[in-house]
Every structure is written in structure tokens, then in C-alpha cells.
Amino acid sequence: MSTRLTLADAYKLARERGGKCLLTLYINCRIPLDWECTKGHQWSAPFYRIRNKMSWCPHCKRHSSRLPYKYLTLKDAKLEAHNRNGKCLSTEYINSKSNLVWICHKNHQWLAPLNSIRNHGHWYRKCNHNNINIAKEIACSRNGECLSLDYIDNKTPLQWKCDKGHIWGANLNKVKDCNNWCPTCSGRNRTIVDMQNLARIKNGKCLSDKYYDAHTKLEWQCEKEHKWMTKPTCILKGYWCPFCSKYKRENLYREIVSKYLGPPSRNRRPHFLKTTEYPKGLELDIPYYEYRFAIEVQGKQHEKYSKFFHGGDPNKFIKQQERDQVKKDLCEKNQITLIEVWYFEDPYIVIPQRLQKLGLIP
């Protein structure tokens, strides 16, 4: 049976890359750990991503010089097929999502876009029987069995059986690349204690007293005492407090714009945003009154109804849209340009572009 990865392995790998692993508690390779690179940047990522996908500091990667985008051609498709001992028979290429004609080394022909071959590792399905043999060899090397008869792709679970008779499902990548084996024997069948440990890693708490499965919601609390309900699988994927995440984005955006213009105003509820309906005043996220603009950090809840953020009441979403519109109208009336930066936009690109458009930076 292969050796299970430990916290010592994480420390060692971080040292090899000139950085650090900052956590002292390790559960498995898929639960995010905190890392620090040589430049002091900190981020969270599961060990398997650092180890198997050779990823490292996303901050350094973001600021490194970017190569121009390479547009794919028919030549790339033919090279991809050649690397798989096959051929691309098409004579015309439109884009990576348009179907091409492929032929494998056994003369099977089929249609598929270059994107699915190049980025998702797909090839002719009937030729994938070699992978089921790989699965069976791995299972045999661990004194177990692969019970599945056919391999579909790297995301479809196979059935496995250990030498103690435990049966479970997992895709080949998890068993092959992440050194995972029987979850019962290795103690990976999760409990409420695992959830409590997982929350503790994030300086929070799991407030529920019973664990059902990865898809049944539990109650969580962050270090700022925000409480919310979500599935364990979301926490295992690295998500945490939805309330804090907005403030993290705000802090990031504030940090970016401050490098150009200095710190924003501390008065986030200006007099002109006070109305009879909103006597305390509506709030601006990042205001710069001297430059006549303000930045609004817009999450998903400003775009569409969210059962979580709107407390299960669609009327709250409607009222939020009304508040947003009132804020826009009052800012326009008082000659304050409102810059909306959405959750799906890259602030490192969008904010300088908007500042240039306002003539505030060259």
C-alpha cells in the first residue's frame, strides 16, 4: 500500500520551493493548507494541487510577465493527434470548440473539438480500456481489486475493493495521483470531529453536533462570529465565510486603488445619500470625493437572487436592486461617478483601466 502524505511532506515541499507551509494540522491532501512564498505572499491551496499540479504562488504568477495569447491552429490539432499515435483528418480549423475529425491508431474515427482533446485529455472512448488495466494494476499492487469493467474518463468514479472487503467509489486520478486508497481503512470516513478540526484550521467553529454526509448543510462560525449554513463539501473545497469574503475583496480593491491615489475617504455615508427612506444614509464601498468618484464592489447577490444572501426572500433582492438604483441616481445627481467592479472581473486590470478613463492616471 502506498505511503499516505503527511504534514511533514507539505513542509518539505514548501522548503524546496523556498517558502513555508503555515499550518500545524493536516487531514488529507484535498483540504486547503496555508502557504507562504519567498516574497511573503500568503494563500490557501490543497496539498495535491501544489504537489501534483506543480502550482505555487498565485500572486507571483499574476504579476509575472504575461506571454501573448497563442491562437491555436490546425497544426496544433495535428500535433496533438500525433502525440497520441493518431491523426487529425480535418483540413479546415475554425476554433477550439468546433468539431474536427480524428482517427486513433486502431483506425477508429470520431468528431470532437480540439478543446476536449487538448485540455480535458479525452480521446477515443473505446481505446480507453488500457486505463482500466492501469486501474486494475494499481489495485493489485495495493492488495485490492478494481471491480469496474470499463473506464470512461478521469472524472467518472470506478469501484474499488480493499483487502479487508471495503468497497467504495473514486476516480482513477484520486487513487493514482493523490495516493488515496480505502477511506474506511485510512480513517477518511468523515465525522463531526473532522468538521470541527476543519473549522479550527480556519480559526472558526463547526456549530453542528452531528455529521450526516458531505452534502447535508452544517452550521459554521468564522473568527468574526459570522454564522451561516453550508455543505461540508463547500468547506472542503476551500470556501469559507461568505460575509468575510466581501470585505476581503473590498480590502484588495482598496489596496490596488490606494497605490495610485492614496487612501480613500473614511466617510462612507455621505450626506447626499441620506433620504427620508434611508435616514442613516446609503453606503459607498470605496469613496474618493476629491476625485468625484467611488468604487462599488459588486458580488453575485447584486446581480441575481441568492437564497443565502437574501434569506430565502426574493423581495429582499428586489429591495436591494431598488437601493442600488437610488444610490446610482443620487451619485449621478451629485456628480460622483460610480465605478462598479464585479466579482468576475480582474481588479488588477479593471481598476487601472477605469482610472485611466477618468483621466486620473496616465
C-alpha atoms as one frame of an Amber mdcrd trajectory, in Angstrom:
protein
   0.000   0.000   0.000   1.353   3.465  -0.928   2.553   5.836   1.775  -0.036
   8.382   2.869   1.054  12.008   2.614   1.655  13.904   5.868   2.227  17.449
   7.099   5.973  16.740   7.038   5.703  16.202   3.259   3.971  19.585   2.922
   6.710  21.306   4.959   9.395  19.639   2.852   7.822  20.624  -0.470   7.370
  24.240   0.680  11.048  24.413   1.726  12.101  23.039  -1.676  10.288  25.977
  -3.270  11.824  28.482  -0.868   8.595  29.002   1.063   6.651  27.740   4.073
   3.582  25.707   4.948   1.954  27.744   7.740  -0.480  25.216   9.227   0.136
  22.706  12.005  -2.880  20.445  11.385  -3.176  18.126   8.359  -6.231  15.998
   7.491  -5.745  14.938   3.858  -4.289  16.207   0.587  -7.571  17.806  -0.565
  -8.154  20.124   2.394  -6.572  23.569   1.803  -3.405  24.483   3.694  -1.944
  27.974   4.121   1.295  28.656   2.218   3.828  31.482   2.014   6.287  32.104
  -0.822   9.756  33.710  -0.683   8.205  37.156  -1.257   5.890  36.831   1.735
   2.679  36.303  -0.264   0.188  34.043   1.517  -2.622  31.949   0.026  -4.602
  28.740   0.566  -4.444  25.631  -1.623  -4.794  21.868  -1.108  -1.561  19.881
  -0.946  -2.424  17.769  -4.006  -2.586  20.914  -6.184   0.840  22.073  -5.006
   2.369  18.602  -5.290   0.763  17.054  -8.368  -0.192  20.066 -10.478   3.080
  21.911  -9.742   1.228  25.103  -8.795   2.714  27.682  -6.440   2.173  31.337
  -5.501  -0.790  32.802  -7.472   0.295  36.363  -6.587   3.747  35.917  -8.160
   2.161  34.247 -11.176  -0.312  37.118 -11.609   2.419  39.757 -11.555   4.900
  37.872 -13.708   5.275  38.992 -17.293   2.489  37.513 -19.362   3.119  35.849
 -22.686   0.826  36.913 -25.535  -2.138  34.610 -26.093  -1.355  31.822 -28.554
  -4.159  31.200 -31.025  -4.470  27.517 -31.852  -4.366  26.304 -35.444  -4.912
  23.133 -37.436  -1.198  22.473 -36.992  -1.727  22.267 -33.196  -4.565  19.774
 -33.710  -2.423  17.565 -35.931   0.448  17.705 -33.436  -1.939  16.765 -30.590
  -3.152  13.748 -32.580   0.406  12.752 -33.482   1.352  12.758 -29.779  -1.438
  10.204 -29.234  -0.343   7.991 -32.151  -3.321   9.172 -34.193  -4.210  11.760
 -36.825  -6.427  14.782 -37.269  -8.109  14.301 -40.675  -9.748  17.734 -40.910
  -8.471  20.219 -43.488 -10.107  23.325 -42.015  -9.912  24.777 -38.477 -12.411
  27.339 -37.114 -11.797  27.471 -33.362 -11.014  25.192 -30.406 -14.720  24.445
 -29.813 -15.561  23.386 -33.376 -15.593  19.667 -34.175 -12.681  18.112 -36.047
 -12.321  14.595 -37.471  -9.910  12.358 -35.558  -8.568   8.847 -36.119  -6.802
   6.724 -33.500  -4.049   4.141 -34.058  -6.766   1.448 -34.392  -8.460   3.400
 -37.211 -11.499   4.431 -35.136 -12.873   7.762 -36.395 -14.960  10.309 -34.448
 -15.788  14.007 -34.097 -14.535  16.132 -31.201 -13.340  19.742 -30.657  -9.639
  20.393 -30.081 -10.505  21.820 -26.664 -11.735  18.435 -25.369  -8.641  16.626
 -26.685  -6.050  19.178 -25.611  -7.404  20.495 -22.310  -9.539  17.657 -20.964
  -7.452  14.671 -22.009 -10.275  12.997 -23.979  -9.501  10.513 -26.753 -11.484
   7.719 -28.391 -13.524   6.117 -25.591 -13.278   2.527 -26.871  -9.499   2.787
 -26.730  -9.571   3.674 -23.047  -9.540   0.015 -21.996  -5.822   0.454 -21.330
  -6.733   2.726 -18.427  -8.924   0.093 -16.806  -5.887  -2.169 -16.944  -3.868
   0.536 -15.191  -6.595   0.773 -12.536  -6.544  -2.986 -12.001  -2.732  -2.987
 -11.750  -2.804  -0.232  -9.112  -5.485  -2.069  -7.124  -3.491  -5.304  -7.304
  -0.342  -3.517  -6.081  -2.343  -2.471  -3.004  -3.679  -5.981  -2.384  -7.127
  -4.975  -3.604  -9.303  -5.043  -6.707 -10.796  -2.657  -9.239 -14.341  -4.005
  -9.670 -15.282  -1.817 -12.653 -15.233  -3.359 -16.120 -14.902  -0.184 -18.174
 -13.053   3.131 -17.926 -14.963   6.191 -19.207 -12.870   9.240 -18.284 -10.778
  10.669 -15.450 -13.829  12.172 -13.703 -16.058   9.088 -13.639 -15.720   7.023
 -10.425 -14.583   3.412 -10.558 -15.477   0.806  -7.950 -12.647  -0.386  -5.713
 -12.289  -3.088  -3.081  -9.523  -3.276  -0.460  -8.031  -6.420   1.093 -10.477
  -6.098   4.013 -13.514  -6.182   1.744 -14.454  -2.485   1.939 -15.970  -1.187
  -1.319 -16.045   2.494  -2.370 -16.087   4.729  -5.435 -13.302   7.045  -6.601
 -11.963   8.207  -9.950  -8.618   6.900 -11.158  -6.859  10.234 -10.610  -7.627
  10.210  -6.881  -6.219   6.726  -6.457  -3.306   7.131  -8.845  -2.144  10.730
  -8.304  -3.297  11.588  -4.767  -2.208   8.297  -3.188  -5.743   7.750  -1.889
  -6.913   4.244  -1.087  -9.604   2.754   1.148 -11.321   5.615   3.066 -12.501
   3.207   5.775  -9.052   1.745   6.455  -7.337   5.140   6.360  -9.905   6.765
   8.635 -11.089   9.195   5.961 -14.746   8.386   6.548 -15.553  11.795   7.928
 -17.127  12.599  11.284 -18.281  15.742  13.081 -14.841  15.832  14.722 -13.286
  16.165  11.243 -15.608  19.090  10.551 -14.644  20.733  13.842 -10.954  20.278
  13.010 -11.564  21.684   9.541 -13.210  24.789  11.011 -10.401  25.143  13.564
  -7.872  25.301  10.708  -9.713  28.418   9.539  -9.865  29.863  13.092 -13.588
  29.170  13.229 -16.063  26.622  14.569 -18.468  23.983  13.315 -21.545  24.595
  15.480 -23.484  21.484  14.428 -23.301  18.433  16.672 -23.921  15.732  14.054
 -22.393  14.921  10.640 -24.587  13.190   8.042 -22.746  13.385   4.731 -20.730
  15.822   2.627 -23.877  17.314   1.064 -26.018  17.939   4.168 -25.627  21.504
   5.442 -23.972  22.204   8.792 -23.765  25.437  10.769 -20.412  27.254  10.779
 -18.956  30.291  12.519 -15.903  32.310  11.471 -13.449  34.124  13.759 -15.535
  37.305  13.398 -18.561  35.364  14.709 -20.480  35.425  11.426 -22.755  32.368
  11.235 -24.026  30.591   8.131 -25.183  27.202   6.811 -23.360  25.362   4.043
 -22.390  21.880   2.886 -19.154  20.276   4.161 -18.142  19.735   0.546 -18.003
  23.535   0.071 -15.680  23.918   3.061 -13.538  21.004   1.835 -13.143  22.811
  -1.494 -11.660  25.808   0.325 -14.692  28.105   0.645 -15.272  29.853   3.953
 -17.266  32.764   5.390 -19.371  34.426   2.651 -19.689  37.575   4.758 -15.915
  37.991   5.216 -15.209  37.296   1.531 -16.848  40.595   0.544 -14.620  42.501
   2.961 -11.553  40.669   1.626 -12.433  41.804  -1.896 -13.020  45.338  -0.669
  -9.637  45.378   1.066  -7.946  44.084  -2.080  -9.622  46.717  -4.291  -8.851
  49.434  -1.735  -5.197  48.356  -1.693  -4.978  48.471  -5.502  -6.521  51.924
  -5.949  -4.580  53.339  -2.956  -1.311  52.644  -4.792  -2.422  55.164  -7.412
  -4.411  57.758  -5.446  -3.652  57.230  -1.780  -6.234  56.068   0.795  -9.971
  56.670   0.191 -12.252  58.794   2.365 -13.329  57.291   5.681 -16.797  58.812
   5.321 -18.695  56.034   3.578 -22.156  57.501   4.252 -22.091  60.975   2.677
 -24.860  63.473   3.386 -26.205  63.345  -0.175 -27.051  59.613   0.232 -29.391
  60.311   3.156 -33.095  60.278   2.280 -36.391  60.036   4.138 -36.466  56.338
   3.232 -32.801  55.841   4.228 -32.219  58.368   7.061 -28.895  56.785   8.087
 -27.673  57.068   4.526 -26.675  54.556   1.873 -23.052  53.398   1.941 -20.278
  53.651  -0.642 -17.611  50.940  -0.573 -14.524  52.939  -1.623 -15.256  56.692
  -1.974 -12.878  59.336  -3.392 -14.904  62.546  -3.129 -11.976  64.799  -4.060
 -11.724  62.959  -7.403 -15.534  62.799  -7.774 -15.851  59.008  -7.962 -16.464
  55.926  -5.812 -15.897  52.203  -6.346 -18.642  49.676  -5.614 -17.627  46.033
  -5.043 -20.436  44.024  -6.619 -20.957  40.370  -5.663 -23.362  37.831  -7.158
 -26.148  38.955  -4.826 -26.332  42.297  -6.686 -26.833  40.504  -9.999 -29.364
  37.776  -9.178 -31.420  36.374  -6.332 -29.427  34.294  -3.819 -31.322  32.195
  -1.307 -28.390  32.518   1.114 -27.714  36.258   0.909 -31.376  37.250   0.684
 -32.545  34.968   3.483 -34.842  32.962   1.233 -36.955  36.062   0.469 -36.968
  37.216  -3.207 -38.449  40.548  -2.085 -35.149  41.358  -0.360 -33.393  41.034
  -3.721 -35.928  43.409  -5.294 -35.401  45.918  -2.462 -31.632  45.614  -2.849
 -31.904  46.448  -6.547 -34.061  49.454  -5.649 -31.406  50.648  -3.141 -28.676
  50.183  -5.738 -30.634  52.271  -8.236 -31.306  55.036  -5.678 -27.570  55.119
  -4.906 -26.711  55.401  -8.627 -29.234  58.190  -9.187 -28.057  60.226  -6.170
 -24.385  59.811  -7.128 -25.141  60.956 -10.678 -27.130  63.920  -9.348 -24.168
  64.932  -7.155 -21.610  64.386  -9.934 -19.989  61.327  -8.349 -19.020  58.693
 -10.917 -19.914  55.246  -9.593 -17.476  52.554 -10.763 -18.888  49.041 -10.389
 -16.285  46.259 -10.225 -17.967  42.860 -10.462 -16.937  39.609  -8.793 -15.996
  38.033 -12.147 -13.647  40.877 -13.173  -9.901  41.048 -12.513  -9.393  44.137
 -10.287  -5.708  44.365 -11.284  -6.864  45.065 -14.848 -10.248  46.759 -14.412
  -9.361  49.368 -11.769  -6.372  50.906 -13.658  -8.486  50.920 -16.842 -11.304
  52.832 -15.113  -8.855  55.289 -13.524  -7.273  55.921 -16.931 -10.723  56.517
 -18.423 -11.366  59.156 -15.742  -8.018  60.761 -16.584  -6.642  60.169 -13.083
  -3.608  58.133 -14.140  -1.607  58.073 -17.407
